[in-house]
Amino acid sequence: MRRLLVFGAAAFILAALAALYILWWASGPKPGPHSIIVEEGSTLSSVSRQLAREGAIPGTARSYSLIARILGSGDPIQAGEFEIPKGMGGAAILDLLQHGKPVQRLITVTEGMPSVIVAEKLATNGYLSGAVPAIDEGSVLPDSYGYKRGEARSAVLSRMQSAMKKTIAQLWPKRSYACPIVTTEQAVILASIVEKETGKAAERPMIAGVYCNRLKIGMKLDADPTVIYPVTKGKPLGRRIRRSELMDDNGYNTYRRAGLPAGPIANPGRDSIAAVLNPASTKALYFVADGTGGHVFANTLAEHQANVAKWYALRRQRGEM
């Protein structure tokens, strides 16, 4: 009888250890990798129920929670989206939720991106939900923005726009007053033109300096990107500007009237805004492409015409004209 009791106790212990191994250390039951989204304020009990509902752990939520309290670290559960690899067992899943790195999803607005493309990026992102609100041009700060799976598109846009407001609020008091702009709205308009005019970051203050000089004397800005904006809403034109477009007086065309256009033509980055608020000290009134992605600057029309002639000669040499 004593032997039977000992054998029975041993069998029970072995069965309990086998069950413990299956529940805690063995490979999980999911056939492939899967995601879990842990909401803010989730507890071990609520996550255990979630894992059980999604079939990520063997056994019940109650048994998993009990074993986790005994064998787990006791650290809090993190909020976020987590990728659980195929075959990950209960112990490893808990460690992932407590100490692992949540999935970071990013949506990037590049410098000079127009709002129509920002709206398209938000609308076509399959991990976001809800409609895309109307986006005013120049209201979004170019940057990379993290978001949670299932988050509202309007919430992501709100962060983008709050970042722009915060950036302008930081930069505006530090302006040099060298440029005749009197409102933050005007600063964003001019910064959007600077953003579209050069692909070289080091040139931004100089481009801003030229435009500020022109504004001071009432000279037209003659900025090609302002001609293109009403045609494409900021998207690439893909061809040369037509004469009819250069002649179209639509409120944006800076070839037709002096001063700033009716509104921003893109979403300018922090550096372009800073360049407008603190432009380079220069007497230059003109610039033209130099063939390297940058520009050559001139103080007088005669100098500028000579630079234009060199640019045209280079283009003809390249077979572009």
C-alpha positions as CSV (number, residue, x, y, z in Angstrom):
1,M,0.0,0.0,0.0
2,R,2.8,2.3,0.9
3,R,4.4,1.6,-2.5
4,L,1.2,2.5,-4.2
5,L,0.9,5.8,-2.3
6,V,4.5,6.7,-3.2
7,F,4.0,5.7,-6.8
8,G,0.8,7.6,-7.0
9,A,2.4,10.7,-5.5
10,A,5.3,10.4,-7.9
11,A,2.9,10.0,-10.8
12,F,1.0,13.1,-9.7
13,I,4.2,15.2,-9.4
14,L,5.3,14.0,-12.8
15,A,1.9,14.9,-14.3
16,A,2.0,18.3,-12.6
17,L,5.5,19.0,-13.9
18,A,4.5,17.9,-17.4
19,A,1.4,20.2,-17.3
20,L,3.6,23.0,-15.9
21,Y,6.1,22.5,-18.7
22,I,3.4,22.6,-21.4
23,L,1.8,25.7,-19.9
24,W,5.0,27.6,-19.2
25,W,8.0,26.4,-21.2
26,A,6.8,24.4,-24.2
27,S,6.2,25.9,-27.6
28,G,3.0,27.9,-27.9
29,P,0.0,26.6,-29.9
30,K,-0.1,29.3,-32.6
31,P,0.9,27.9,-36.0
32,G,2.7,31.1,-37.0
33,P,3.8,34.6,-35.8
34,H,1.1,36.9,-34.6
35,S,0.5,40.3,-33.1
36,I,-1.0,41.3,-29.8
37,I,-2.0,44.8,-28.9
38,V,-1.8,45.5,-25.2
39,E,-3.9,48.5,-24.1
40,E,-2.7,51.0,-21.5
41,G,-3.4,49.9,-18.0
42,S,-3.6,46.2,-18.8
43,T,-2.8,43.8,-16.0
44,L,-1.5,40.2,-15.9
45,S,-5.0,38.9,-15.5
46,S,-6.4,40.9,-18.4
47,V,-3.5,40.0,-20.6
48,S,-3.9,36.3,-19.7
49,R,-7.5,36.4,-20.8
50,Q,-6.5,38.2,-24.0
51,L,-3.8,35.6,-24.8
52,A,-6.2,32.7,-24.1
53,R,-8.9,34.3,-26.3
54,E,-6.4,34.6,-29.1
55,G,-5.1,31.0,-28.7
56,A,-1.6,32.2,-27.9
57,I,-1.2,30.0,-24.8
58,P,-2.2,26.5,-23.9
59,G,-4.6,26.0,-21.0
60,T,-6.8,28.6,-19.5
61,A,-6.3,32.2,-18.7
62,R,-6.6,31.4,-15.0
63,S,-3.9,28.7,-15.0
64,Y,-1.5,30.9,-17.0
65,S,-2.1,33.8,-14.7
66,L,-1.5,31.7,-11.6
67,I,1.8,30.2,-12.9
68,A,3.0,33.6,-14.1
69,R,2.5,35.0,-10.6
70,I,4.6,32.2,-9.2
71,L,7.3,31.9,-11.8
72,G,7.2,35.3,-13.5
73,S,9.2,38.4,-12.6
74,G,6.3,40.4,-11.3
75,D,7.2,43.4,-13.4
76,P,4.4,45.4,-15.0
77,I,3.0,44.7,-18.4
78,Q,3.9,47.2,-21.1
79,A,1.4,48.8,-23.4
80,G,1.9,48.6,-27.2
81,E,1.8,46.2,-30.1
82,F,4.0,43.1,-29.8
83,E,5.0,40.5,-32.4
84,I,5.0,37.0,-30.9
85,P,7.2,34.6,-33.0
86,K,5.9,31.2,-34.0
87,G,6.2,28.7,-31.1
88,M,7.0,31.2,-28.4
89,G,6.0,29.6,-25.0
90,G,4.2,31.2,-22.1
91,A,7.3,32.2,-20.1
92,A,8.8,33.9,-23.1
93,I,5.6,35.7,-24.0
94,L,5.4,37.1,-20.5
95,D,9.0,38.3,-20.7
96,L,8.3,39.9,-24.1
97,L,5.3,41.8,-22.7
98,Q,7.2,42.9,-19.6
99,H,10.7,43.7,-21.0
100,G,10.5,43.4,-24.8
101,K,10.4,46.3,-27.3
102,P,7.0,47.1,-28.7
103,V,6.6,47.3,-32.5
104,Q,7.2,50.8,-33.6
105,R,5.1,51.9,-36.6
106,L,6.1,55.2,-38.3
107,I,4.6,57.4,-40.9
108,T,7.0,59.9,-42.4
109,V,6.3,63.4,-43.7
110,T,9.4,64.5,-45.7
111,E,10.4,68.2,-45.9
112,G,8.4,70.0,-48.5
113,M,5.7,67.3,-48.8
114,P,2.4,69.0,-49.8
115,S,-0.7,68.3,-47.7
116,V,-2.4,66.4,-50.5
117,I,0.3,63.7,-50.3
118,V,0.2,63.7,-46.4
119,A,-3.5,63.0,-46.8
120,E,-2.9,60.2,-49.2
121,K,-0.3,58.6,-46.9
122,L,-2.7,58.7,-44.0
123,A,-5.6,57.4,-46.1
124,T,-3.7,54.4,-47.5
125,N,-2.2,53.3,-44.3
126,G,-4.1,50.1,-43.5
127,Y,-3.2,50.1,-39.8
128,L,-5.0,53.4,-39.1
129,S,-8.7,53.9,-38.7
130,G,-11.3,56.6,-39.5
131,A,-11.4,59.4,-42.0
132,V,-8.7,61.9,-42.8
133,P,-9.7,65.4,-41.9
134,A,-9.0,68.3,-44.3
135,I,-5.3,69.3,-44.0
136,D,-4.4,73.0,-44.4
137,E,-1.2,73.5,-46.4
138,G,1.7,74.3,-44.2
139,S,0.1,73.0,-41.0
140,V,2.1,69.8,-40.7
141,L,5.7,69.6,-39.4
142,P,7.8,67.2,-41.5
143,D,9.1,64.4,-39.3
144,S,8.5,60.7,-38.5
145,Y,5.5,60.0,-36.3
146,G,4.9,56.9,-34.3
147,Y,1.4,55.4,-34.2
148,K,-0.5,52.5,-32.7
149,R,-2.2,49.9,-34.8
150,G,-5.9,50.9,-35.0
151,E,-5.3,54.5,-34.0
152,A,-7.5,57.2,-35.6
153,R,-6.0,59.0,-38.6
154,S,-7.3,62.3,-37.1
155,A,-5.2,61.6,-33.9
156,V,-2.0,61.1,-35.9
157,L,-2.7,64.3,-37.9
158,S,-3.3,66.2,-34.7
159,R,0.2,65.3,-33.5
160,M,1.7,66.4,-36.8
161,Q,0.0,69.7,-36.6
162,S,0.7,70.2,-32.9
163,A,4.4,69.6,-33.7
164,M,4.3,72.4,-36.3
165,K,2.6,74.8,-33.8
166,K,5.2,74.0,-31.2
167,T,8.1,74.5,-33.6
168,I,6.8,77.9,-34.8
169,A,6.2,79.0,-31.2
170,Q,9.8,78.1,-30.3
171,L,11.4,79.7,-33.4
172,W,9.4,82.9,-33.8
173,P,10.7,84.7,-30.7
174,K,14.3,84.0,-31.9
175,R,13.8,85.8,-35.3
176,S,16.3,88.4,-36.4
177,Y,13.8,90.9,-38.0
178,A,16.0,90.8,-41.1
179,C,13.1,89.7,-43.2
180,P,9.9,91.9,-43.7
181,I,7.5,89.2,-42.4
182,V,5.2,90.2,-39.6
183,T,3.2,87.0,-38.8
184,T,3.9,83.4,-38.3
185,E,1.6,82.6,-41.2
186,Q,3.9,84.7,-43.5
187,A,6.9,82.9,-42.2
188,V,5.4,79.5,-43.1
189,I,4.5,80.7,-46.6
190,L,8.0,82.0,-47.3
191,A,9.6,78.9,-45.7
192,S,7.5,76.6,-48.0
193,I,8.9,78.4,-51.0
194,V,12.5,78.1,-49.7
195,E,11.8,74.4,-49.0
196,K,10.8,73.8,-52.6
197,E,13.6,75.9,-54.2
198,T,16.6,74.0,-53.0
199,G,17.6,70.4,-52.1
200,K,20.7,71.5,-50.3
201,A,20.2,72.2,-46.6
202,A,23.2,74.6,-46.5
203,E,21.6,76.9,-49.1
204,R,18.3,77.5,-47.2
205,P,19.5,80.7,-45.4
206,M,20.9,82.1,-48.6
207,I,17.7,81.4,-50.6
208,A,15.7,83.0,-47.8
209,G,18.1,86.0,-47.8
210,V,17.4,86.5,-51.5
211,Y,13.6,86.4,-51.1
212,C,13.8,88.6,-48.1
213,N,15.7,91.2,-50.1
214,R,13.1,91.1,-52.8
215,L,10.3,91.5,-50.4
216,K,12.1,94.6,-48.9
217,I,12.2,96.4,-52.2
218,G,8.8,95.2,-53.6
219,M,10.4,93.0,-56.2
220,K,8.5,90.0,-57.5
221,L,9.7,86.7,-56.0
222,D,9.5,84.9,-59.4
223,A,9.4,81.5,-57.8
224,D,8.6,78.6,-60.1
225,P,7.2,76.4,-57.3
226,T,4.4,78.9,-56.7
227,V,3.4,78.6,-60.4
228,I,3.3,74.9,-60.1
229,Y,1.2,74.7,-56.9
230,P,-2.2,75.7,-58.3
231,V,-1.7,73.1,-61.1
232,T,-0.7,70.1,-59.0
233,K,-1.4,71.1,-55.4
234,G,2.3,70.6,-54.7
235,K,2.9,67.3,-56.5
236,P,5.7,67.2,-59.1
237,L,4.7,68.8,-62.4
238,G,6.6,66.3,-64.5
239,R,7.1,68.8,-67.4
240,R,8.2,72.3,-68.1
241,I,6.0,75.1,-67.0
242,R,3.7,76.4,-69.7
243,R,3.6,80.1,-70.7
244,S,-0.1,80.1,-69.9
245,E,0.7,79.0,-66.4
246,L,3.3,81.7,-66.0
247,M,0.6,84.2,-67.0
248,D,-2.1,82.9,-64.8
249,D,-2.9,85.4,-62.0
250,N,-4.4,83.0,-59.4
251,G,-3.1,84.4,-56.1
252,Y,-0.1,82.0,-56.0
253,N,1.8,83.0,-59.1
254,T,4.7,85.1,-57.9
255,Y,5.6,86.0,-61.5
256,R,2.4,88.0,-61.8
257,R,2.5,90.0,-58.6
258,A,4.9,91.1,-55.9
259,G,4.8,89.9,-52.4
260,L,4.0,86.5,-50.9
261,P,1.5,84.1,-52.5
262,A,-2.0,83.5,-51.1
263,G,-0.8,80.6,-48.8
264,P,1.9,78.0,-48.3
265,I,2.8,75.7,-51.2
266,A,4.1,72.8,-49.0
267,N,4.8,71.8,-45.5
268,P,8.2,73.3,-44.6
269,G,10.6,71.7,-42.2
270,R,12.1,73.2,-39.1
271,D,15.3,74.3,-40.9
272,S,13.5,76.2,-43.7
273,I,11.4,78.0,-41.1
274,A,14.5,78.9,-39.1
275,A,16.2,80.1,-42.4
276,V,13.4,82.5,-43.1
277,L,13.4,83.8,-39.5
278,N,17.2,84.2,-39.6
279,P,18.2,84.6,-43.3
280,A,21.8,84.9,-44.5
281,S,23.1,88.5,-44.6
282,T,23.5,89.0,-48.4
283,K,22.9,91.6,-51.1
284,A,22.0,89.0,-53.6
285,L,18.7,89.4,-55.5
286,Y,19.0,86.5,-58.0
287,F,19.9,82.8,-58.1
288,V,20.0,80.1,-60.8
289,A,20.8,76.4,-60.8
290,D,24.5,75.5,-61.0
291,G,24.1,72.0,-62.3
292,T,25.1,70.2,-59.1
293,G,21.7,70.5,-57.3
294,G,22.6,73.8,-55.9
295,H,22.5,77.4,-57.0
296,V,24.8,80.3,-57.9
297,F,23.8,83.7,-56.6
298,A,24.2,87.2,-58.0
299,N,23.7,90.8,-56.8
300,T,23.0,92.4,-60.1
301,L,20.8,91.5,-63.1
302,A,23.9,91.5,-65.4
303,E,25.6,89.0,-63.2
304,H,22.5,86.9,-63.0
305,Q,22.1,86.9,-66.8
306,A,25.7,85.7,-67.2
307,N,25.0,82.8,-64.7
308,V,21.8,81.9,-66.6
309,A,23.7,81.8,-69.9
310,K,26.2,79.3,-68.2
311,W,23.3,77.2,-66.9
312,Y,21.7,77.1,-70.4
313,A,25.0,76.1,-72.0
314,L,25.4,73.3,-69.5
315,R,21.9,72.1,-70.2
316,R,22.5,72.1,-73.9
317,Q,25.7,70.2,-73.4
318,R,23.7,67.6,-71.4
319,G,21.1,67.4,-74.2
320,E,18.4,68.8,-71.9
321,M,17.6,71.7,-74.2
